[in-house]
Amino acid sequence: MQEINASEFEKEVLKGGKIVLDFYSTECPPCEALAPKFNALSELYGDKIKFLKIFRQGNRELATELGVSSSPTLLFFDNGNQILDTISGGIKKSEISERLDKMITPEEVQEIKSRIRPVVSDYDVAILGGGPAGLTAGLYLGQAKIKTVLIDPALPGGYMGITHQVSNYPGFEQPQNGYMLAHYMSEQTKHAGIDFKVAVDVTSVDLVKKEIVIDQTETIRAKKIIIGTGTSPNTMNAPGEKEYKGKGISYCATCDAKYYVDKDVTVIGGGNSAVEEALFITKFARKVTMVHQFDALTANQTAIDHLIANDKISVMYSHEPRKFEKREDKMIATLENLKTKELVELEGDGVFVFIGFKANTSVLGDVLPEQDQWGYIKTDEDRKTSLPDIYAIGDIVSKKYRQITTAVADGTIAAMTISKEI
Ligand SMILES: Cc1cc2nc3c(=O)[nH]c(=O)nc-3n(C[C@H](O)[C@H](O)[C@H](O)COP(=O)(O)OP(=O)(O)OC[C@H]3O[C@@H](n4cnc5c(N)ncnc54)[C@H](O)[C@@H]3O)c2cc1C
């Protein structure tokens, strides 16, 4: 693994050879989650493909020239030519190896795969998800000396890790940087003595057999499984959204707002997340235009008061995006005025989308516990689901209030219930 800068790009990348190049940033949780996967793959494929890293903030011009506008972004080169699709954001190990396999011969792929040995490990409890809910369950189970593993495709922390400031988690006089709160919680849980398998691919989950396969090769068997996989941001499914994801359209202000210093930014949404994130983006951007489908914002009054006091933000009410496209460096959002049906174009340098969330159940296999009409998992007061020995905690639970405090409460309840049963 080698780190390069823009002046070495020509010599190291354009002068031939097979290369995968990682544009990373600091204070970027998905970049940190990618690092161990990138290292592991460089050990496997390193004698055939060169693995390079480049610091995006320090090499902005080159990043812009190559169309990189989100971190992390992986680019692939063969003989000086860019090949295959770029990938960015929360990158899976399997997405990278799929591309690496296309860069070498089938015989070389086979030789690499033959070096990977399958592993089976047994635990009392497997926790899926290392957000505040999963970390708290892990803390209690570790302290109760129950053999537990916590599995997460990202680094631990969940949404806490990408929240700029948390001002309502008890115990701190001043607002806390979410990233640091995630770090403290995760270190505390590690010290309690459970195993962490993080930044892995969750290949499959079988809630009936209680088996989880990670990185395609390691099978984890558990007596009980706690589901704390949280939620994912909703997408708009407007033409252009998929195409420009990571290339002008972002879902994480903490990760990407810093690239919009003195720029014009469009924010889609009008709830708490949208307003709070728009306020954060104004620390960098020159102007923020919020686009909201209703006549009034749906955020709480404190957030709305802050927004009104901030003269960098304006709101287009009763508008909804219909299409996204890029013209030269600018992102153009075509919006429909829901009252007049008129279409207008809004030009900006980047778009951030905050329009609610959906439960992360799609990765939980074919047999799922009972869910509510919105797809959230139903539990009893001990956080037991309708499937035997399967628990659900945190934002994925069918409930009214989704906060860090309610997530840690769920983690506590499930872990204490299990501690009495095992
Ligand atoms: C922008 C924003 C700001 C917020 N601000 C605040 C605030 O100031 N105060 C507050 O109290 N709350 C806040 N919240 C809400 C709070 O962050 C959530 O309620 C809380 O994080 C939920 O915790 P969780 O552990 O249930 O889920 P999450 O935090 O969503 O964590 C879920 C974890 O599961 C992992 N995962 C996903 N799929 C899988 C899989 N297949 N297998 C294993 N793991 C998986 C994810 O990588 C993630 O680490 C905010 C939320 C957002 C989005």
The ligand as a MOL file (V3000), in Angstrom:
LIG
                    3D

  0  0  0     0  0            999 V3000
M  V30 BEGIN CTAB
M  V30 COUNTS 53 58 0 0 0
M  V30 BEGIN ATOM
M  V30 1 C -28.4190 13.3480 10.8770 0
M  V30 2 C -28.9370 12.7840 12.1780 0
M  V30 3 C -28.8030 13.4980 13.3540 0
M  V30 4 C -29.2590 12.9700 14.5790 0
M  V30 5 N -29.1040 13.6970 15.7140 0
M  V30 6 C -29.4800 13.1580 16.9150 0
M  V30 7 C -29.2620 13.8610 18.1320 0
M  V30 8 O -28.7200 14.9770 18.1340 0
M  V30 9 N -29.6490 13.2670 19.3000 0
M  V30 10 C -30.2420 12.0310 19.3370 0
M  V30 11 O -30.5280 11.5260 20.4170 0
M  V30 12 N -30.4750 11.3480 18.1790 0
M  V30 13 C -30.1110 11.8810 16.9820 0
M  V30 14 N -30.3420 11.1860 15.8220 0
M  V30 15 C -31.0190 9.8700 15.9080 0
M  V30 16 C -30.0360 8.8080 16.4230 0
M  V30 17 O -28.7890 8.9630 15.7650 0
M  V30 18 C -30.5950 7.4180 16.2010 0
M  V30 19 O -31.8390 7.3360 16.8510 0
M  V30 20 C -29.6550 6.3480 16.7530 0
M  V30 21 O -28.3810 6.4210 16.1670 0
M  V30 22 C -30.2300 4.9540 16.5120 0
M  V30 23 O -29.3130 4.0040 16.9480 0
M  V30 24 P -29.3070 2.5000 16.3600 0
M  V30 25 O -28.1520 1.8360 17.0290 0
M  V30 26 O -30.6420 1.9250 16.4600 0
M  V30 27 O -29.0530 2.6660 14.8020 0
M  V30 28 P -27.8960 3.3790 13.9370 0
M  V30 29 O -27.2650 4.4940 14.6590 0
M  V30 30 O -28.5650 3.6330 12.6470 0
M  V30 31 O -26.8480 2.2040 13.7760 0
M  V30 32 C -27.1280 1.0550 13.0200 0
M  V30 33 C -25.8470 0.3260 12.7390 0
M  V30 34 O -26.1610 -0.8900 12.0510 0
M  V30 35 C -25.2310 -1.1050 11.0320 0
M  V30 36 N -25.7870 -2.0080 10.0240 0
M  V30 37 C -26.5240 -1.7040 8.9330 0
M  V30 38 N -26.7960 -2.8250 8.2430 0
M  V30 39 C -26.2160 -3.8540 8.9010 0
M  V30 40 C -26.1300 -5.2680 8.7010 0
M  V30 41 N -26.6640 -5.8500 7.6480 0
M  V30 42 N -25.4800 -6.0220 9.5980 0
M  V30 43 C -24.8900 -5.4600 10.6620 0
M  V30 44 N -24.9340 -4.1290 10.9140 0
M  V30 45 C -25.5850 -3.3360 10.0450 0
M  V30 46 C -24.9260 0.2810 10.5270 0
M  V30 47 O -23.6690 0.3190 9.8420 0
M  V30 48 C -24.8990 1.0910 11.8280 0
M  V30 49 O -23.6090 1.1380 12.3950 0
M  V30 50 C -29.8790 11.7010 14.5970 0
M  V30 51 C -30.0220 10.9760 13.4170 0
M  V30 52 C -29.5480 11.4940 12.2130 0
M  V30 53 C -29.7100 10.7180 10.9470 0
M  V30 END ATOM
M  V30 BEGIN BOND
M  V30 1 1 1 2
M  V30 2 1 2 3
M  V30 3 2 2 52
M  V30 4 2 3 4
M  V30 5 1 4 5
M  V30 6 1 4 50
M  V30 7 2 5 6
M  V30 8 1 6 7
M  V30 9 1 6 13
M  V30 10 2 7 8
M  V30 11 1 7 9
M  V30 12 1 9 10
M  V30 13 2 10 11
M  V30 14 1 10 12
M  V30 15 2 12 13
M  V30 16 1 13 14
M  V30 17 1 14 15
M  V30 18 1 14 50
M  V30 19 1 15 16
M  V30 20 1 16 17
M  V30 21 1 16 18
M  V30 22 1 18 19
M  V30 23 1 18 20
M  V30 24 1 20 21
M  V30 25 1 20 22
M  V30 26 1 22 23
M  V30 27 1 23 24
M  V30 28 2 24 25
M  V30 29 1 24 26
M  V30 30 1 24 27
M  V30 31 1 27 28
M  V30 32 2 28 29
M  V30 33 1 28 30
M  V30 34 1 28 31
M  V30 35 1 31 32
M  V30 36 1 32 33
M  V30 37 1 33 34
M  V30 38 1 33 48
M  V30 39 1 34 35
M  V30 40 1 35 36
M  V30 41 1 35 46
M  V30 42 1 36 37
M  V30 43 1 36 45
M  V30 44 2 37 38
M  V30 45 1 38 39
M  V30 46 1 39 40
M  V30 47 2 39 45
M  V30 48 1 40 41
M  V30 49 2 40 42
M  V30 50 1 42 43
M  V30 51 2 43 44
M  V30 52 1 44 45
M  V30 53 1 46 47
M  V30 54 1 46 48
M  V30 55 1 48 49
M  V30 56 2 50 51
M  V30 57 1 51 52
M  V30 58 1 52 53
M  V30 END BOND
M  V30 END CTAB
M  END
